[in-house]
Amino acid sequence: MATCSSCGAPIVWVKTPLGKMMPLDEKLIRYKQNPEGKDFLVSDRGETIRCDLVFDGLPTGMARRSHFVTCPNAEKFRKRGRKA
């Protein structure tokens, strides 16, 4: 298991469909896929899933949250000078 070099949290690395490596939180989260959902998770194949989190009942699946969302020091790793 890898750890974040900034906050020390356990992370899992996945390759996105564009071939970039992305850090995810270790914890798996239950979700129901919803194209209009307010949450975004990432599959172990690096695909973004728009969804609603499931706390009871049957989930569509399990995925992880991007560590860029939860790391208290994420701003330190953002690329400078990128235009949106």
Backbone as XML, in Angstrom:
<?xml version="1.0"?>
<chain id="A" units="angstrom">
  <residue number="1" name="MET">
    <atom name="N" x="0.847" y="-1.186" z="0.000"/>
    <atom name="CA" x="0.000" y="0.000" z="0.000"/>
    <atom name="C" x="0.886" y="1.240" z="0.000"/>
  </residue>
  <residue number="2" name="ALA">
    <atom name="N" x="0.566" y="2.161" z="-0.860"/>
    <atom name="CA" x="1.305" y="3.428" z="-0.940"/>
    <atom name="C" x="0.706" y="4.425" z="0.049"/>
  </residue>
  <residue number="3" name="THR">
    <atom name="N" x="1.455" y="5.464" z="0.338"/>
    <atom name="CA" x="0.948" y="6.536" z="1.190"/>
    <atom name="C" x="1.179" y="7.871" z="0.502"/>
  </residue>
  <residue number="4" name="CYS">
    <atom name="N" x="0.318" y="8.839" z="0.809"/>
    <atom name="CA" x="0.454" y="10.190" z="0.265"/>
    <atom name="C" x="1.722" y="10.812" z="0.830"/>
  </residue>
  <residue number="5" name="SER">
    <atom name="N" x="2.555" y="11.364" z="-0.029"/>
    <atom name="CA" x="3.818" y="11.959" z="0.428"/>
    <atom name="C" x="3.584" y="13.251" z="1.202"/>
  </residue>
  <residue number="6" name="SER">
    <atom name="N" x="2.383" y="13.796" z="1.129"/>
    <atom name="CA" x="2.091" y="15.049" z="1.813"/>
    <atom name="C" x="1.403" y="14.846" z="3.158"/>
  </residue>
  <residue number="7" name="CYS">
    <atom name="N" x="0.329" y="14.037" z="3.184"/>
    <atom name="CA" x="-0.432" y="13.877" z="4.429"/>
    <atom name="C" x="-0.240" y="12.519" z="5.090"/>
  </residue>
  <residue number="8" name="GLY">
    <atom name="N" x="0.366" y="11.561" z="4.384"/>
    <atom name="CA" x="0.634" y="10.247" z="4.962"/>
    <atom name="C" x="-0.526" y="9.265" z="4.896"/>
  </residue>
  <residue number="9" name="ALA">
    <atom name="N" x="-1.659" y="9.656" z="4.309"/>
    <atom name="CA" x="-2.816" y="8.771" z="4.211"/>
    <atom name="C" x="-2.529" y="7.625" z="3.236"/>
  </residue>
  <residue number="10" name="PRO">
    <atom name="N" x="-3.095" y="6.439" z="3.503"/>
    <atom name="CA" x="-2.943" y="5.334" z="2.553"/>
    <atom name="C" x="-3.691" y="5.639" z="1.256"/>
  </residue>
  <residue number="11" name="ILE">
    <atom name="N" x="-3.051" y="5.380" z="0.133"/>
    <atom name="CA" x="-3.664" y="5.634" z="-1.174"/>
    <atom name="C" x="-3.456" y="4.440" z="-2.100"/>
  </residue>
  <residue number="12" name="VAL">
    <atom name="N" x="-4.261" y="4.398" z="-3.141"/>
    <atom name="CA" x="-4.170" y="3.400" z="-4.196"/>
    <atom name="C" x="-3.975" y="4.174" z="-5.490"/>
  </residue>
  <residue number="13" name="TRP">
    <atom name="N" x="-3.023" y="3.754" z="-6.304"/>
    <atom name="CA" x="-2.787" y="4.418" z="-7.588"/>
    <atom name="C" x="-3.525" y="3.677" z="-8.693"/>
  </residue>
  <residue number="14" name="VAL">
    <atom name="N" x="-4.203" y="4.415" z="-9.579"/>
    <atom name="CA" x="-4.850" y="3.825" z="-10.756"/>
    <atom name="C" x="-4.435" y="4.623" z="-11.988"/>
  </residue>
  <residue number="15" name="LYS">
    <atom name="N" x="-4.508" y="3.962" z="-13.120"/>
    <atom name="CA" x="-4.229" y="4.636" z="-14.390"/>
    <atom name="C" x="-5.566" y="5.036" z="-15.007"/>
  </residue>
  <residue number="16" name="THR">
    <atom name="N" x="-5.705" y="6.308" z="-15.371"/>
    <atom name="CA" x="-6.934" y="6.795" z="-15.991"/>
    <atom name="C" x="-6.989" y="6.330" z="-17.444"/>
  </residue>
  <residue number="17" name="PRO">
    <atom name="N" x="-8.153" y="6.445" z="-18.081"/>
    <atom name="CA" x="-8.242" y="6.079" z="-19.502"/>
    <atom name="C" x="-7.283" y="6.885" z="-20.392"/>
  </residue>
  <residue number="18" name="LEU">
    <atom name="N" x="-6.852" y="8.058" z="-19.923"/>
    <atom name="CA" x="-5.891" y="8.861" z="-20.691"/>
    <atom name="C" x="-4.439" y="8.498" z="-20.373"/>
  </residue>
  <residue number="19" name="GLY">
    <atom name="N" x="-4.236" y="7.476" z="-19.523"/>
    <atom name="CA" x="-2.895" y="7.004" z="-19.223"/>
    <atom name="C" x="-2.185" y="7.735" z="-18.094"/>
  </residue>
  <residue number="20" name="LYS">
    <atom name="N" x="-2.872" y="8.629" z="-17.395"/>
    <atom name="CA" x="-2.269" y="9.360" z="-16.262"/>
    <atom name="C" x="-2.503" y="8.583" z="-14.973"/>
  </residue>
  <residue number="21" name="MET">
    <atom name="N" x="-1.554" y="8.672" z="-14.062"/>
    <atom name="CA" x="-1.704" y="8.016" z="-12.766"/>
    <atom name="C" x="-2.454" y="8.945" z="-11.811"/>
  </residue>
  <residue number="22" name="MET">
    <atom name="N" x="-3.411" y="8.382" z="-11.065"/>
    <atom name="CA" x="-4.241" y="9.172" z="-10.162"/>
    <atom name="C" x="-4.284" y="8.492" z="-8.794"/>
  </residue>
  <residue number="23" name="PRO">
    <atom name="N" x="-4.064" y="9.269" z="-7.714"/>
    <atom name="CA" x="-4.152" y="8.686" z="-6.369"/>
    <atom name="C" x="-5.598" y="8.667" z="-5.889"/>
  </residue>
  <residue number="24" name="LEU">
    <atom name="N" x="-6.012" y="7.534" z="-5.328"/>
    <atom name="CA" x="-7.348" y="7.386" z="-4.755"/>
    <atom name="C" x="-7.223" y="7.049" z="-3.278"/>
  </residue>
  <residue number="25" name="ASP">
    <atom name="N" x="-8.233" y="7.427" z="-2.508"/>
    <atom name="CA" x="-8.268" y="7.016" z="-1.108"/>
    <atom name="C" x="-8.395" y="5.497" z="-1.047"/>
  </residue>
  <residue number="26" name="GLU">
    <atom name="N" x="-7.857" y="4.914" z="-0.002"/>
    <atom name="CA" x="-7.870" y="3.459" z="0.151"/>
    <atom name="C" x="-9.286" y="2.912" z="0.336"/>
  </residue>
  <residue number="27" name="LYS">
    <atom name="N" x="-10.124" y="3.638" z="1.062"/>
    <atom name="CA" x="-11.443" y="3.148" z="1.434"/>
    <atom name="C" x="-12.390" y="3.035" z="0.240"/>
  </residue>
  <residue number="28" name="LEU">
    <atom name="N" x="-13.034" y="1.877" z="0.110"/>
    <atom name="CA" x="-14.063" y="1.682" z="-0.906"/>
    <atom name="C" x="-15.375" y="2.258" z="-0.394"/>
  </residue>
  <residue number="29" name="ILE">
    <atom name="N" x="-16.141" y="2.889" z="-1.296"/>
    <atom name="CA" x="-17.402" y="3.530" z="-0.950"/>
    <atom name="C" x="-18.508" y="2.918" z="-1.799"/>
  </residue>
  <residue number="30" name="ARG">
    <atom name="N" x="-19.627" y="2.605" z="-1.147"/>
    <atom name="CA" x="-20.786" y="2.035" z="-1.849"/>
    <atom name="C" x="-21.540" y="3.163" z="-2.566"/>
  </residue>
  <residue number="31" name="TYR">
    <atom name="N" x="-21.958" y="2.900" z="-3.810"/>
    <atom name="CA" x="-22.650" y="3.928" z="-4.580"/>
    <atom name="C" x="-23.747" y="3.337" z="-5.448"/>
  </residue>
  <residue number="32" name="LYS">
    <atom name="N" x="-24.666" y="4.209" z="-5.869"/>
    <atom name="CA" x="-25.645" y="3.902" z="-6.908"/>
    <atom name="C" x="-25.375" y="4.866" z="-8.043"/>
  </residue>
  <residue number="33" name="GLN">
    <atom name="N" x="-25.165" y="4.323" z="-9.226"/>
    <atom name="CA" x="-24.871" y="5.167" z="-10.378"/>
    <atom name="C" x="-26.079" y="6.061" z="-10.669"/>
  </residue>
  <residue number="34" name="ASN">
    <atom name="N" x="-25.802" y="7.347" z="-10.903"/>
    <atom name="CA" x="-26.849" y="8.328" z="-11.187"/>
    <atom name="C" x="-26.231" y="9.418" z="-12.052"/>
  </residue>
  <residue number="35" name="PRO">
    <atom name="N" x="-26.639" y="9.539" z="-13.312"/>
    <atom name="CA" x="-26.043" y="10.536" z="-14.200"/>
    <atom name="C" x="-26.223" y="11.974" z="-13.716"/>
  </residue>
  <residue number="36" name="GLU">
    <atom name="N" x="-27.141" y="12.190" z="-12.779"/>
    <atom name="CA" x="-27.353" y="13.520" z="-12.221"/>
    <atom name="C" x="-26.947" y="13.584" z="-10.748"/>
  </residue>
  <residue number="37" name="GLY">
    <atom name="N" x="-26.239" y="12.559" z="-10.275"/>
    <atom name="CA" x="-25.827" y="12.503" z="-8.873"/>
    <atom name="C" x="-24.876" y="13.623" z="-8.500"/>
  </residue>
  <residue number="38" name="LYS">
    <atom name="N" x="-24.795" y="13.895" z="-7.190"/>
    <atom name="CA" x="-23.943" y="14.998" z="-6.738"/>
    <atom name="C" x="-22.533" y="14.548" z="-6.363"/>
  </residue>
  <residue number="39" name="ASP">
    <atom name="N" x="-22.292" y="13.253" z="-6.330"/>
    <atom name="CA" x="-20.977" y="12.740" z="-5.949"/>
    <atom name="C" x="-20.250" y="12.162" z="-7.153"/>
  </residue>
  <residue number="40" name="PHE">
    <atom name="N" x="-18.919" y="12.182" z="-7.065"/>
    <atom name="CA" x="-18.070" y="11.597" z="-8.100"/>
    <atom name="C" x="-17.091" y="10.647" z="-7.422"/>
  </residue>
  <residue number="41" name="LEU">
    <atom name="N" x="-17.023" y="9.408" z="-7.900"/>
    <atom name="CA" x="-16.049" y="8.434" z="-7.420"/>
    <atom name="C" x="-15.246" y="7.966" z="-8.628"/>
  </residue>
  <residue number="42" name="VAL">
    <atom name="N" x="-14.204" y="7.182" z="-8.368"/>
    <atom name="CA" x="-13.342" y="6.692" z="-9.437"/>
    <atom name="C" x="-13.223" y="5.174" z="-9.306"/>
  </residue>
  <residue number="43" name="SER">
    <atom name="N" x="-13.429" y="4.474" z="-10.412"/>
    <atom name="CA" x="-13.318" y="3.014" z="-10.414"/>
    <atom name="C" x="-11.857" y="2.593" z="-10.358"/>
  </residue>
  <residue number="44" name="ASP">
    <atom name="N" x="-11.621" y="1.322" z="-10.115"/>
    <atom name="CA" x="-10.250" y="0.806" z="-10.096"/>
    <atom name="C" x="-9.637" y="0.781" z="-11.492"/>
  </residue>
  <residue number="45" name="ARG">
    <atom name="N" x="-10.447" y="1.088" z="-12.527"/>
    <atom name="CA" x="-9.926" y="1.236" z="-13.892"/>
    <atom name="C" x="-9.674" y="2.700" z="-14.225"/>
  </residue>
  <residue number="46" name="GLY">
    <atom name="N" x="-9.880" y="3.598" z="-13.229"/>
    <atom name="CA" x="-9.612" y="5.015" z="-13.429"/>
    <atom name="C" x="-10.737" y="5.788" z="-14.085"/>
  </residue>
  <residue number="47" name="GLU">
    <atom name="N" x="-11.919" y="5.185" z="-14.177"/>
    <atom name="CA" x="-13.058" y="5.850" z="-14.806"/>
    <atom name="C" x="-13.867" y="6.607" z="-13.762"/>
  </residue>
  <residue number="48" name="THR">
    <atom name="N" x="-14.278" y="7.827" z="-14.083"/>
    <atom name="CA" x="-15.089" y="8.640" z="-13.179"/>
    <atom name="C" x="-16.532" y="8.165" z="-13.211"/>
  </residue>
  <residue number="49" name="ILE">
    <atom name="N" x="-17.127" y="8.061" z="-12.030"/>
    <atom name="CA" x="-18.507" y="7.597" z="-11.884"/>
    <atom name="C" x="-19.303" y="8.698" z="-11.191"/>
  </residue>
  <residue number="50" name="ARG">
    <atom name="N" x="-20.335" y="9.193" z="-11.853"/>
    <atom name="CA" x="-21.228" y="10.158" z="-11.202"/>
    <atom name="C" x="-22.303" y="9.344" z="-10.494"/>
  </residue>
  <residue number="51" name="CYS">
    <atom name="N" x="-22.529" y="9.650" z="-9.221"/>
    <atom name="CA" x="-23.352" y="8.757" z="-8.429"/>
    <atom name="C" x="-23.936" y="9.422" z="-7.189"/>
  </residue>
  <residue number="52" name="ASP">
    <atom name="N" x="-24.715" y="8.625" z="-6.460"/>
    <atom name="CA" x="-25.179" y="8.960" z="-5.123"/>
    <atom name="C" x="-24.580" y="7.920" z="-4.195"/>
  </residue>
  <residue number="53" name="LEU">
    <atom name="N" x="-24.125" y="8.337" z="-3.032"/>
    <atom name="CA" x="-23.571" y="7.399" z="-2.061"/>
    <atom name="C" x="-24.693" y="6.593" z="-1.441"/>
  </residue>
  <residue number="54" name="VAL">
    <atom name="N" x="-24.409" y="5.326" z="-1.127"/>
    <atom name="CA" x="-25.411" y="4.422" z="-0.558"/>
    <atom name="C" x="-25.002" y="4.070" z="0.863"/>
  </residue>
  <residue number="55" name="PHE">
    <atom name="N" x="-25.887" y="4.359" z="1.794"/>
    <atom name="CA" x="-25.609" y="4.040" z="3.197"/>
    <atom name="C" x="-26.420" y="2.845" z="3.670"/>
  </residue>
  <residue number="56" name="ASP">
    <atom name="N" x="-27.524" y="2.551" z="2.992"/>
    <atom name="CA" x="-28.291" y="1.333" z="3.249"/>
    <atom name="C" x="-28.943" y="0.928" z="1.934"/>
  </residue>
  <residue number="57" name="GLY">
    <atom name="N" x="-29.284" y="-0.333" z="1.805"/>
    <atom name="CA" x="-29.816" y="-0.827" z="0.546"/>
    <atom name="C" x="-28.707" y="-1.352" z="-0.351"/>
  </residue>
  <residue number="58" name="LEU">
    <atom name="N" x="-29.095" y="-1.798" z="-1.528"/>
    <atom name="CA" x="-28.141" y="-2.401" z="-2.455"/>
    <atom name="C" x="-27.453" y="-1.343" z="-3.316"/>
  </residue>
  <residue number="59" name="PRO">
    <atom name="N" x="-26.125" y="-1.369" z="-3.340"/>
    <atom name="CA" x="-25.392" y="-0.430" z="-4.197"/>
    <atom name="C" x="-25.262" y="-0.966" z="-5.622"/>
  </residue>
  <residue number="60" name="THR">
    <atom name="N" x="-24.976" y="-0.078" z="-6.563"/>
    <atom name="CA" x="-24.622" y="-0.473" z="-7.923"/>
    <atom name="C" x="-23.217" y="-1.072" z="-7.907"/>
  </residue>
  <residue number="61" name="GLY">
    <atom name="N" x="-22.363" y="-0.512" z="-7.057"/>
    <atom name="CA" x="-20.993" y="-0.987" z="-6.975"/>
    <atom name="C" x="-20.231" y="-0.282" z="-5.873"/>
  </residue>
  <residue number="62" name="MET">
    <atom name="N" x="-18.919" y="-0.475" z="-5.900"/>
    <atom name="CA" x="-18.037" y="0.155" z="-4.927"/>
    <atom name="C" x="-16.885" y="0.795" z="-5.687"/>
  </residue>
  <residue number="63" name="ALA">
    <atom name="N" x="-16.506" y="1.980" z="-5.248"/>
    <atom name="CA" x="-15.412" y="2.702" z="-5.897"/>
    <atom name="C" x="-14.720" y="3.561" z="-4.842"/>
  </residue>
  <residue number="64" name="ARG">
    <atom name="N" x="-13.753" y="4.345" z="-5.260"/>
    <atom name="CA" x="-12.968" y="5.151" z="-4.319"/>
    <atom name="C" x="-13.068" y="6.636" z="-4.666"/>
  </residue>
  <residue number="65" name="ARG">
    <atom name="N" x="-12.792" y="7.466" z="-3.675"/>
    <atom name="CA" x="-12.779" y="8.919" z="-3.866"/>
    <atom name="C" x="-11.366" y="9.336" z="-4.281"/>
  </residue>
  <residue number="66" name="SER">
    <atom name="N" x="-11.270" y="10.289" z="-5.185"/>
    <atom name="CA" x="-9.974" y="10.831" z="-5.578"/>
    <atom name="C" x="-9.293" y="11.417" z="-4.342"/>
  </residue>
  <residue number="67" name="HIS">
    <atom name="N" x="-8.020" y="11.135" z="-4.158"/>
    <atom name="CA" x="-7.321" y="11.675" z="-2.998"/>
    <atom name="C" x="-7.132" y="13.186" z="-3.122"/>
  </residue>
  <residue number="68" name="PHE">
    <atom name="N" x="-7.240" y="13.730" z="-4.329"/>
    <atom name="CA" x="-7.161" y="15.183" z="-4.504"/>
    <atom name="C" x="-8.326" y="15.873" z="-3.793"/>
  </residue>
  <residue number="69" name="VAL">
    <atom name="N" x="-9.437" y="15.166" z="-3.597"/>
    <atom name="CA" x="-10.608" y="15.725" z="-2.920"/>
    <atom name="C" x="-10.417" y="15.742" z="-1.406"/>
  </residue>
  <residue number="70" name="THR">
    <atom name="N" x="-9.746" y="14.747" z="-0.856"/>
    <atom name="CA" x="-9.665" y="14.599" z="0.602"/>
    <atom name="C" x="-8.338" y="15.033" z="1.217"/>
  </residue>
  <residue number="71" name="CYS">
    <atom name="N" x="-7.288" y="15.153" z="0.432"/>
    <atom name="CA" x="-5.978" y="15.514" z="0.982"/>
    <atom name="C" x="-5.979" y="16.977" z="1.442"/>
  </residue>
  <residue number="72" name="PRO">
    <atom name="N" x="-5.591" y="17.227" z="2.679"/>
    <atom name="CA" x="-5.562" y="18.608" z="3.169"/>
    <atom name="C" x="-4.504" y="19.467" z="2.458"/>
  </residue>
  <residue number="73" name="ASN">
    <atom name="N" x="-3.581" y="18.834" z="1.753"/>
    <atom name="CA" x="-2.506" y="19.562" z="1.077"/>
    <atom name="C" x="-2.583" y="19.438" z="-0.441"/>
  </residue>
  <residue number="74" name="ALA">
    <atom name="N" x="-3.751" y="19.139" z="-0.988"/>
    <atom name="CA" x="-3.893" y="18.887" z="-2.426"/>
    <atom name="C" x="-3.446" y="20.070" z="-3.277"/>
  </residue>
  <residue number="75" name="GLU">
    <atom name="N" x="-3.669" y="21.279" z="-2.794"/>
    <atom name="CA" x="-3.305" y="22.477" z="-3.567"/>
    <atom name="C" x="-1.816" y="22.485" z="-3.923"/>
  </residue>
  <residue number="76" name="LYS">
    <atom name="N" x="-1.013" y="21.901" z="-3.061"/>
    <atom name="CA" x="0.433" y="21.834" z="-3.265"/>
    <atom name="C" x="0.799" y="21.045" z="-4.535"/>
  </residue>
  <residue number="77" name="PHE">
    <atom name="N" x="-0.084" y="20.133" z="-4.952"/>
    <atom name="CA" x="0.205" y="19.268" z="-6.094"/>
    <atom name="C" x="-0.483" y="19.704" z="-7.380"/>
  </residue>
  <residue number="78" name="ARG">
    <atom name="N" x="-1.250" y="20.766" z="-7.331"/>
    <atom name="CA" x="-1.937" y="21.241" z="-8.530"/>
    <atom name="C" x="-0.915" y="21.843" z="-9.494"/>
  </residue>
  <residue number="79" name="LYS">
    <atom name="N" x="-1.116" y="21.593" z="-10.772"/>
    <atom name="CA" x="-0.209" y="22.135" z="-11.786"/>
    <atom name="C" x="-0.521" y="23.595" z="-11.987"/>
  </residue>
  <residue number="80" name="ARG">
    <atom name="N" x="0.501" y="24.416" z="-11.975"/>
    <atom name="CA" x="0.347" y="25.856" z="-12.144"/>
    <atom name="C" x="0.299" y="26.217" z="-13.627"/>
  </residue>
  <residue number="81" name="GLY">
    <atom name="N" x="-0.387" y="27.300" z="-13.938"/>
    <atom name="CA" x="-0.394" y="27.811" z="-15.292"/>
    <atom name="C" x="-1.293" y="27.091" z="-16.261"/>
  </residue>
  <residue number="82" name="ARG">
    <atom name="N" x="-2.111" y="26.161" z="-15.773"/>
    <atom name="CA" x="-3.043" y="25.459" z="-16.663"/>
    <atom name="C" x="-4.274" y="26.322" z="-16.857"/>
  </residue>
  <residue number="83" name="LYS">
    <atom name="N" x="-4.742" y="26.360" z="-18.083"/>
    <atom name="CA" x="-5.955" y="27.115" z="-18.373"/>
    <atom name="C" x="-7.112" y="26.142" z="-18.470"/>
  </residue>
  <residue number="84" name="ALA">
    <atom name="N" x="-8.223" y="26.507" z="-17.841"/>
    <atom name="CA" x="-9.398" y="25.635" z="-17.846"/>
    <atom name="C" x="-10.200" y="25.771" z="-19.111"/>
  </residue>
</chain>
